[in-house]
Amino acid sequence: MPVLAAEHLYKIFGRRPQRGVEALHRGAGRDELRAQGLTPAVIDASFEVRAGEIFVVMGLSGSGKSTLIRMINGLHPATAGDVVIDGENLAHLKGEALRRVRREKVSMVFQHFALLPHRTVGENAAYALKVQGLNKADREARAARALGMVGLDGWGGSMPSELSGGMQQRVGLARALAAETDIMLMDEAFSALDPLIRREMQDQLVELQQRLDKTIVFITHDLNEAMRMGDRVAMMRDGRIEQIGTAEQILNDPKNDYVAQFVQDVDRAKVLTAGAVMEPPAMVIGAEQGPRQAHRLIREHQLDALAVVRRDRTPVGVVLPGEIAAAVREGSDRLPLTERSASTVGLDTPLADLLADAARRESPLLVVDDAGRLAGLIPQVTLLAALSHEPVETVLADGIPDSPEPLTDDAEVVAP
Ligand SMILES: Nc1ncnc2c1ncn2[C@@H]1O[C@H](COP(=O)(O)OP(=O)(O)OP(=O)(O)O)[C@@H](O)[C@H]1O
């Protein structure tokens, strides 16, 4: 079950906003509503956020992100549609019941930190806990723990003004963590920070999320931030969600021209990981098998490369058609594995890290999962395509320099 769901959510500002929803249902455009003094800020937004996910809402200024997040935390009532948190529909809650859900399920980090200037860092971190009814000792302990998580051990007695911008936002983050809610909403939380600090905070948030298993809805107008942070990204335009998907899905398969144009300048090499560009191996061969068996598999399945694995599927290397043909010709009874053919990379390795020596690489890269087992292969042509910003087909048509000789059916085969 999703932790958080939005179902056909609308927010229209103006008098008698319900009119706007009805007009939109009838097919009216935004301009028509504007003429009636109505602003449609969020139009028919539906999505589900899974437990432990970083769900990014990305869109230009005015696209409706802040309004959307305010409906999720119950600050704005929806004009139509539902927000369901942990099975509870906010539209059905009032007064104390609504405040309880907001307090216990959702915490929020703001762009401008929202720290109280005359309270200490520790008091700021503990701020949300008083309303939760915790006693002073518990509040202080939780706040200190949260400050420790964001790398601010020992800063509890300082005043916010003594801290840099990045540190102040860590206090904002600590305050949200101290509330110990499962869901954290972050509204342009890093947008006011210098690029270097921002990057550091992004990494730290991803690391914290993995450690604490929080569900995070993260709002940003920065596409690169969205692509870097989001397990999935919802792209908003003019109040509507245009597409929801992983960074790879949005980059590789944009749903419409708007999304395609929006993402065209993204540095794919920085966003895409080895896991996203690899191909699952069509066939593998056990390390104890000989070259003739490999030769047979390569021919029968017309493989460009064949990964060699141990019984537990950890990779030993990869054999190529040309190599294996030569080995069979020479009568070798061992698979011709070489050092260079055994380069492995992790699933999360950024593509950019693999491109440096793409042109020199003569065999596919092997991609392994966290347990070191083979997850897939990245053919050299994929790297060259990424490097030249050309589709794979173009690189294939132009040819790869020094590509291995293809194994033809009439290759001379000598029995060992
Ligand atoms: N309280 C309000 N009253 C009237 N109109 C509003 C109100 N809040 C937002 N809007 C309008 O709703 C639309 C969406 O605004 P919203 O702030 O949600 O966008 P955003 O994507 O968060 O933009 P930004 O990044 O600039 O904050 C805009 O046209 C805005 O002018």
The ligand as a Gaussian input file, in Angstrom:
#p B3LYP/6-31G(d) Opt

LIG

0 1
 N       -2.882000      31.790000      -1.971000
 C       -2.997000      31.932000      -3.279000
 N       -3.962000      32.692000      -3.837000
 C       -4.100000      32.824000      -5.158000
 N       -3.297000      32.236000      -6.056000
 C       -2.290000      31.468000      -5.584000
 C       -2.087000      31.276000      -4.179000
 N       -1.011000      30.446000      -4.019000
 C       -0.576000      30.158000      -5.250000
 N       -1.340000      30.742000      -6.194000
 C       -1.188000      30.630000      -7.654000
 O       -1.195000      29.255000      -7.975000
 C       -0.277000      28.954000      -9.010000
 C        0.707000      27.906000      -8.514000
 O        1.556000      28.462000      -7.515000
 P        2.568000      27.633000      -6.640000
 O        3.174000      28.549000      -5.642000
 O        1.933000      26.413000      -6.138000
 O        3.636000      27.240000      -7.742000
 P        5.123000      26.723000      -7.537000
 O        5.362000      25.741000      -8.615000
 O        5.316000      26.300000      -6.152000
 O        5.955000      28.026000      -7.838000
 P        7.218000      28.623000      -7.026000
 O        8.330000      27.688000      -7.290000
 O        7.394000      29.956000      -7.652000
 O        6.777000      28.684000      -5.597000
 C        0.376000      30.266000      -9.370000
 O       -0.299000      30.777000     -10.483000
 C        0.140000      31.132000      -8.146000
 O        0.059000      32.482000      -8.498000

